């Protein structure tokens, strides 16, 4: 049984100053086309689909239907920076440790793994369509992906979450901050305080795959940024968040993760915030994924 959550007031304008404005939610039912369906082991089904985003573009994705019957919880599964995009969380290439879409489906979740703009099979120029960032286009698509899941007869729309590693790790947090339908977010190697990101050099956040205003409006300076990841986590509270922050992640300094969590941990009940620091690099190892899945189970199955 899900409990009532009391949300904190959130100033989304500081996020939108960098990412661009969040478009209004879609009101029409989602349009989904099934390209192919493949039966897998023990009743598990993988569908190759496209769904229509608010801009009329076709977003490719893999959808997994578990063998378990009845209305199931659902997880949106976001990929890292990898050419094959959605194929990696679907277990169809890339790193086996990042095949969380099929792993969660084996645990009884309906899972959906879409491509981020210009990865996998999805070519799209957000800037030609009026977006200030690829990040905001990603958020918009991922909200529509939740619509797709919520409209499915196999899904309990009150029990949905998101998981991602690296690029998918911060996109999971961005979606959860903007969409309260996300009951639990799992972020693996997804963030650090901006001042701790490569000693405060935000070049990596400012290219066209992310948020160009970080360069054009804020000079790539953490001190000038309107928000930090503590604000993102605060926007998600009091919903549940699992953080995988390895000790030797060269991209996302663990000290900055600890500083970020310390600022906001009082907004979460202890059972709704779990942070682990494996003795690894930029990885999502099996034992940590198992911890994350158990955390998700506690939020969505109980």
C-alpha positions in Angstrom: 0.0 0.0 0.0 1.4 3.4 -1.0 1.5 6.1 1.6 0.5 9.7 1.0 3.5 11.9 0.3 3.7 15.6 1.4 5.7 17.5 -1.2 8.0 20.5 -0.6 7.5 23.7 -2.6 9.9 23.7 -5.6 11.2 26.7 -7.6 11.4 25.1 -11.1 12.4 28.5 -12.6 16.0 28.0 -11.6 16.1 24.7 -13.5 14.3 26.1 -16.5 16.7 29.1 -16.6 19.4 26.6 -17.7 17.4 23.9 -19.4 14.7 25.9 -21.0 11.0 25.9 -20.3 9.2 22.7 -19.6 6.4 22.2 -22.2 2.9 21.6 -20.9 1.9 18.0 -20.4 0.4 16.1 -23.3 -3.4 15.6 -23.0 -3.9 13.2 -25.9 -3.4 9.5 -25.3 0.0 8.3 -26.3 0.4 6.8 -29.8 2.6 3.6 -29.8 3.6 1.5 -32.8 4.8 -2.1 -32.2 7.6 -2.8 -34.7 8.5 -6.3 -33.5 7.8 -8.7 -30.7 10.1 -11.4 -29.5 9.3 -14.0 -26.8 12.2 -14.6 -24.4 12.8 -17.0 -21.5 10.1 -18.0 -19.1 7.3 -16.0 -20.6 9.2 -12.7 -20.8 8.4 -10.6 -23.9 10.5 -7.9 -25.6 8.8 -5.5 -27.9 10.5 -3.0 -30.2 8.3 0.0 -30.3 8.2 3.7 -31.3 6.1 6.3 -29.4 5.2 9.7 -30.7 6.6 12.6 -28.7 5.1 16.0 -28.4 7.0 17.3 -31.4 5.7 14.6 -33.6 9.0 12.8 -33.7 9.1 9.0 -33.3 11.1 7.9 -30.3 12.4 4.3 -30.6 12.3 2.1 -27.5 12.4 -1.4 -26.1 9.5 -2.5 -24.0 9.6 -5.6 -21.7 6.6 -7.4 -20.5 7.2 -9.8 -17.6 5.7 -13.2 -17.2 3.9 -12.1 -14.1 0.2 -11.2 -14.7 -2.0 -8.5 -13.4 -1.2 -4.8 -13.1 2.6 -4.6 -12.5 4.9 -1.8 -11.3 6.9 -0.2 -14.1 10.4 1.2 -14.5 11.7 3.6 -17.1 15.3 2.6 -17.9 17.6 5.3 -19.3 20.9 4.5 -21.0 24.4 5.9 -20.5 26.4 7.7 -23.2 26.7 4.8 -25.6 26.2 4.7 -29.4 23.7 1.8 -29.2 21.5 3.8 -26.7 18.4 1.7 -25.6 20.1 -1.5 -26.7 22.4 -1.5 -23.7 19.8 -1.5 -20.9 17.8 -4.0 -23.0 20.8 -6.4 -22.8 21.4 -6.4 -26.5 25.0 -5.2 -26.5 27.3 -2.9 -24.6 28.1 -3.6 -21.0 26.3 -6.5 -19.3 26.4 -4.6 -16.0 24.1 -2.0 -17.5 21.3 -4.4 -18.7 18.9 -3.2 -16.0 15.8 -3.1 -18.3 15.8 -6.8 -18.8 17.0 -7.6 -15.3 14.1 -5.6 -13.8 11.7 -7.3 -16.2 12.8 -10.6 -14.9 11.9 -9.4 -11.4 8.3 -8.7 -12.5 8.5 -5.1 -13.7 7.2 -3.7 -17.0 10.2 -1.8 -18.3 10.7 0.7 -21.0 14.1 1.7 -22.4 13.9 4.7 -24.9 16.7 6.3 -26.9 18.0 9.8 -25.9 18.2 12.3 -28.7 20.9 11.3 -31.2 21.7 7.9 -29.7 20.6 4.5 -30.9 18.1 4.9 -33.7 16.9 8.3 -32.8 18.1 11.3 -34.7 16.6 14.6 -33.6 17.8 18.2 -33.4 16.2 19.8 -30.2 17.5 23.2 -31.1 15.8 23.3 -34.5 12.5 22.6 -32.6 12.9 25.5 -30.2 14.4 23.7 -27.2 17.1 25.4 -25.2 18.8 22.1 -24.3 18.8 18.4 -25.2 18.3 17.9 -21.5 14.8 19.5 -21.7 13.9 17.5 -24.8 15.0 14.4 -22.9 12.8 15.3 -19.9 9.9 15.9 -22.3 10.3 12.6 -24.0 10.7 10.8 -20.7 7.5 12.3 -19.4 5.8 11.0 -22.5 7.4 7.6 -21.9 5.7 7.6 -18.5 2.4 8.3 -20.3 3.0 5.3 -22.4 3.6 3.1 -19.4 0.7 4.6 -17.4 -1.7 3.9 -20.3 -0.8 0.2 -20.5 -3.4 -2.3 -19.1 -0.4 -4.3 -17.6 0.8 -1.3 -15.5 -0.2 0.1 -12.2 0.3 3.8 -12.9 0.7 4.6 -9.2 3.8 2.4 -9.0 6.3 3.8 -11.5 10.0 4.7 -11.2 13.1 5.4 -13.2 16.7 4.1 -13.3 19.8 5.1 -15.2 23.6 5.1 -15.3 25.8 8.1 -16.1 23.9 10.1 -18.8 20.9 8.0 -17.7 21.7 8.6 -14.1 21.3 12.4 -14.2 18.4 12.1 -16.7 16.6 9.9 -14.1 17.0 12.7 -11.5 15.9 15.4 -13.9 12.7 13.5 -14.8 11.9 12.7 -11.2 12.4 16.4 -10.2 9.8 17.5 -12.9 7.3 14.6 -12.7 5.8 13.5 -9.4 4.5 10.2 -10.9 8.1 8.9 -10.4 7.9 7.2 -7.0 11.5 6.0 -6.9 14.6 7.1 -8.8 17.8 5.1 -9.1 20.9 7.1 -10.2 24.2 5.4 -10.8 27.3 7.5 -11.4 24.9 10.4 -12.3 26.0 13.5 -10.5 28.3 15.4 -8.2 28.2 19.0 -7.0 29.1 21.3 -9.9 32.1 22.7 -8.0 33.5 19.2 -7.7 32.9 18.3 -11.4 36.4 18.3 -12.9 37.5 21.0 -10.4 34.6 23.2 -11.4 35.1 23.1 -15.2 31.6 22.6 -16.5 32.6 22.2 -20.2 31.2 18.7 -20.1 27.8 19.9 -19.1 27.6 22.7 -21.7 27.7 21.0 -25.1 24.7 20.5 -27.3 24.0 17.1 -25.8 23.2 18.7 -22.5 22.7 22.4 -21.6 24.5 25.0 -23.8 23.3 27.9 -21.6 25.8 26.7 -19.0 28.4 28.2 -21.3 26.5 31.0 -23.0 24.7 32.4 -20.0 26.7 31.2 -17.0 30.3 31.1 -18.2 30.7 27.4 -17.2 31.0 28.7 -13.7 29.5 26.7 -10.7 29.3 29.9 -8.7 27.0 31.4 -11.4 24.7 28.4 -11.8 21.1 28.9 -10.7 20.9 25.4 -9.3 23.0 22.5 -8.2 22.2 18.8 -7.7 21.2 19.4 -4.1 18.3 21.4 -5.6 17.4 18.5 -7.9 17.4 16.1 -5.0 15.4 18.5 -2.9 12.8 18.7 -5.7 12.4 14.9 -5.6 12.0 14.6 -1.9 10.2 13.1 -0.1 10.0 10.4 -2.8 12.6 7.6 -2.8 16.1 7.9 -4.3 18.9 5.3 -4.5 22.4 6.7 -5.3 25.3 4.6 -6.5 28.4 6.8 -6.2 31.6 4.8 -6.5 34.7 5.9 -4.6 36.8 6.1 -7.8 34.4 7.6 -10.3 36.6 9.9 -12.4 33.5 11.7 -13.8 31.6 12.4 -10.7 33.7 13.1 -7.6 32.4 11.2 -4.6 33.2 14.1 -2.2 30.7 16.2 -4.2 28.1 13.5 -4.0 28.5 13.3 -0.2 28.3 17.1 0.1 25.2 17.2 -2.0 23.4 14.4 -0.1 24.3 16.0 3.3 22.5 19.2 2.3 19.2 17.4 1.6 19.1 14.2 3.6 16.8 15.7 6.2 14.1 16.0 3.5 13.9 12.2 3.1 12.8 9.6 5.5 15.7 7.2 6.1 14.0 4.4 4.3 13.6 6.6 1.2 17.2 7.6 0.7 20.0 5.1 0.2 23.5 6.0 -0.9 26.3 3.4 -1.5 30.0 4.0 -2.3 31.4 0.8 -3.8 35.2 0.6 -4.2 34.9 0.8 -8.0 35.2 3.3 -10.8 32.5 4.6 -13.1 30.5 1.3 -12.8 27.2 -0.2 -11.7 28.4 -3.6 -10.4 26.1 -6.5 -9.9 26.1 -6.4 -6.1 25.1 -2.7 -6.2 22.4 -3.3 -8.8 20.9 -6.0 -6.5 20.8 -3.5 -3.6 19.2 -1.0 -5.9 16.6 -3.5 -7.1 15.7 -4.5 -3.5 15.3 -0.7 -2.7 13.0 -0.4 -5.7 11.0 -3.4 -4.6 10.5 -1.8 -1.1 9.1 1.3 -2.7 6.9 -0.2 -5.5 6.0 -3.7 -4.4 5.2 -3.2 -0.7 
